[in-house]
Amino acid sequence: MDNKGLANRIIKMIGFSVIGLFFVFAGFLVFSDYFTYLPLNFRIIFAVLMASYAAFRTVAVINNSKNENHEE
């Protein structure tokens, strides 16, 4: 395996890890009692925004991965 392929796989794994962290934090924001000083409606709004961004990043990472496979 060449170094470029390995670097792309590592970057893709980091991208999916960050996406997972966004989804986990969005769930933590809504379902945890840690942020009780924020009203529930604000927590839900922030969680929806974070989950939406994570979904957008998921599509972007998958699309970028498919484009790299077609170039090779």
Residue pairs with C-beta under 8 A, 6 or more apart in sequence:
8 68
12 61
12 65
15 57
15 61
16 58
16 61
18 57
19 54
19 57
19 58
19 61
22 50
22 51
22 53
22 54
22 57
23 50
23 51
23 54
25 50
26 46
26 47
26 48
26 50
26 51
26 54
27 47
28 34
29 35
29 43
29 46
29 47
29 50
30 43
30 44
30 47
35 43
